[in-house]
Amino acid sequence: MVRGGWAGHSPVEATDAFLPFLRDAGFAVDVSDSLEAYDPALPSYDLVVQCWSDGELSDDQFACLEAAVRSGTGLAGWHGGLVDAFRGSRGYMRLVGGQFVAHPGDFVDHRVEITSTHPVVAGLSGFALRTEQYWVLADGLNDVHATTTFAPADPWHAPLTVPAVWTRRWGAGRVFACTVGHAPEDLAVPQVRTIVERGLLWAARARG
């Protein structure tokens, strides 16, 4: 678990909320508050849970992260901790498959609609939120499982739907992203909590 960056996304509190779940699921969890965790030993891990908004990733650190995921280490995260990290690294954007650009309107009422039957969202229905609604640019190779739609507003002349939850493959590895999660209370919404928990398990390297 790698956490840090912009404090406004509560990286410690947010990740602490998932530590008991991961340990109960059988993971031995190492927690790092430094990007130095992205080193040549990273492929020995089954899963990287990243909550690091903004920040700068060195070329060497990215190379270690990319090599680990390519070899089978999972990468998972939510909101800015995954999709608004390391804007200066084009390679990182390709790895994650999507990039935050804006949240027009700041905290707004909106919905997240479930769009697939993938195990990450199976059995869930769409739900309403009042929080940041992320507008993201995304890779067409993502498997999208939930979306959110922006209402028409100047200068947009029509509704705009963007991914809110997706998975993707990278070499032998899996990537899970959820754009909801600005604050710990967003992650405590039952549907969001379920999606993130399932996403962490889906992304992790198969064990046994």
C-alpha positions in Angstrom: 0.0 0.0 0.0 1.6 3.3 -1.2 0.0 6.5 0.1 0.9 10.1 0.2 0.8 13.2 -2.1 -1.9 15.8 -1.7 -3.3 15.7 1.9 -6.8 16.8 0.7 -7.6 13.2 -0.3 -6.9 11.9 3.2 -4.5 9.2 1.9 -3.8 7.8 5.4 -7.4 7.7 6.6 -8.7 6.4 3.3 -6.2 3.5 3.0 -6.4 2.6 6.7 -10.1 1.9 6.1 -9.2 -1.0 3.8 -6.3 -2.5 5.9 -8.6 -4.8 8.0 -10.3 -6.0 4.8 -7.1 -6.9 3.1 -5.7 -8.6 6.1 -8.9 -10.6 6.6 -8.6 -11.6 2.9 -5.2 -13.2 3.7 -2.8 -10.4 2.6 0.3 -9.5 4.5 0.2 -5.7 4.0 3.3 -3.5 3.8 2.5 0.3 4.0 4.8 2.9 2.5 4.6 6.7 2.8 7.3 7.0 0.1 7.5 6.5 -3.6 10.8 4.7 -3.0 8.6 1.7 -2.6 8.5 1.5 -6.4 11.8 -0.3 -6.6 13.1 -3.5 -8.3 11.6 -5.7 -5.5 8.0 -4.6 -6.4 7.2 -7.7 -8.6 7.3 -9.8 -5.4 4.0 -8.2 -4.3 0.6 -9.5 -5.5 -1.0 -6.1 -5.3 -0.2 -2.4 -5.1 -2.9 -0.2 -3.6 -2.0 3.3 -4.5 -3.4 6.5 -2.9 -1.0 9.2 -4.1 -2.6 12.3 -5.6 -0.5 14.7 -7.6 3.3 14.2 -7.1 6.1 13.3 -9.4 7.2 9.8 -10.3 10.8 9.4 -11.5 11.6 7.5 -14.6 13.2 4.7 -12.5 10.2 4.5 -10.2 7.8 4.3 -13.1 9.9 1.6 -14.7 9.7 -0.5 -11.5 6.0 0.0 -11.2 5.3 -0.8 -14.9 7.6 -3.9 -14.9 5.8 -5.2 -11.7 2.3 -4.8 -13.2 3.5 -6.2 -16.6 4.8 -9.3 -14.7 1.5 -9.8 -12.8 1.4 -7.5 -9.8 -2.0 -5.9 -9.6 -2.5 -2.1 -9.4 -5.6 -0.6 -7.8 -6.9 2.6 -6.4 -9.6 5.3 -6.4 -10.2 8.9 -7.2 -7.2 11.2 -7.4 -5.0 8.7 -5.6 -4.8 6.7 -8.9 -6.3 8.8 -11.7 -4.9 12.2 -10.7 -1.4 11.1 -9.9 1.9 11.8 -11.7 0.6 14.0 -14.4 4.1 14.4 -15.8 4.4 10.7 -16.6 2.8 9.8 -19.9 3.8 6.2 -19.2 1.9 6.1 -16.0 -1.2 7.5 -17.8 -1.0 4.6 -20.3 -0.6 2.1 -17.5 -3.7 3.3 -15.6 -5.8 3.9 -18.7 -7.4 7.1 -17.7 -6.6 10.6 -16.4 -8.6 13.1 -14.3 -9.0 16.4 -16.1 -11.7 18.3 -14.1 -14.7 18.1 -11.8 -17.0 20.8 -13.1 -19.2 22.1 -10.3 -17.1 20.8 -7.5 -19.4 19.0 -5.1 -22.6 18.1 -7.1 -25.5 15.7 -6.9 -25.0 13.0 -9.6 -25.4 9.3 -10.2 -23.1 6.4 -10.9 -24.7 3.8 -13.2 -23.7 0.2 -13.4 -23.0 -0.8 -17.0 -21.7 -4.4 -16.8 -22.1 -7.7 -15.0 -18.4 -8.0 -14.2 -17.6 -9.5 -10.7 -16.5 -6.0 -9.5 -20.1 -4.7 -9.9 -22.3 -7.9 -10.1 -25.6 -7.5 -8.4 -25.2 -3.8 -7.7 -27.6 -1.1 -8.9 -26.9 2.5 -9.8 -26.7 5.0 -6.9 -26.7 8.7 -6.1 -23.8 10.7 -4.6 -23.1 14.3 -3.7 -19.3 14.7 -4.1 -16.8 15.4 -6.8 -17.9 14.1 -10.2 -14.7 13.2 -12.1 -14.4 14.0 -15.8 -11.7 11.7 -17.1 -10.1 11.0 -20.4 -9.9 7.3 -20.9 -8.3 4.5 -23.0 -10.6 2.5 -25.3 -9.0 -0.7 -24.1 -10.5 -0.2 -20.6 -13.4 -2.5 -19.6 -15.9 0.0 -18.2 -18.2 -1.2 -15.5 -19.8 2.0 -14.3 -20.3 5.5 -15.7 -21.4 8.9 -14.7 -23.1 11.5 -16.8 -22.6 15.3 -16.7 -25.8 17.3 -17.4 -25.7 19.8 -20.3 -24.2 23.2 -19.2 -22.5 25.9 -21.0 -20.3 25.3 -23.0 -21.4 21.7 -23.3 -24.6 21.4 -25.4 -25.5 17.8 -24.6 -25.1 15.3 -21.7 -21.6 13.8 -21.5 -21.0 10.3 -20.1 -17.6 9.2 -18.8 -16.2 6.1 -17.1 -16.5 5.9 -13.3 -15.2 2.3 -12.7 -13.0 0.3 -15.0 -10.6 -2.6 -15.2 -7.8 -3.3 -17.7 -5.1 -5.7 -18.4 -1.4 -4.8 -18.6 0.8 -7.7 -19.6 0.1 -10.3 -17.0 -1.2 -7.7 -14.6 -4.6 -6.2 -13.8 -5.5 -2.6 -13.1 -8.6 -1.5 -11.2 -9.8 2.1 -11.0 -12.7 3.8 -9.3 -13.1 7.6 -9.8 -15.3 8.0 -6.7 -13.5 8.5 -3.4 -12.7 12.2 -2.7 -13.2 11.7 1.0 -13.3 8.7 3.4 -17.1 9.2 3.7 -17.4 8.6 0.0 -15.6 5.4 0.3 -17.9 4.4 3.1 -21.0 4.5 0.8 -22.0 0.8 0.7 -21.9 0.5 -3.1 -18.6 2.3 -3.3 -17.1 0.2 -0.5 -18.2 -3.0 -2.2 -16.8 -2.0 -5.6 -13.5 -1.0 -4.2 -13.2 -4.2 -2.1 -14.0 -6.4 -5.0 -11.7 -4.3 -7.3 -8.7 -4.9 -4.9 -9.3 -8.6 -4.9 -9.8 -8.7 -8.7 -6.6 -6.8 -9.4 -4.4 -8.9 -7.1 -2.2 -11.6 -8.6 -3.9 -15.0 -8.3 -2.4 -16.9 -5.3 -2.2 -20.5 -4.6 
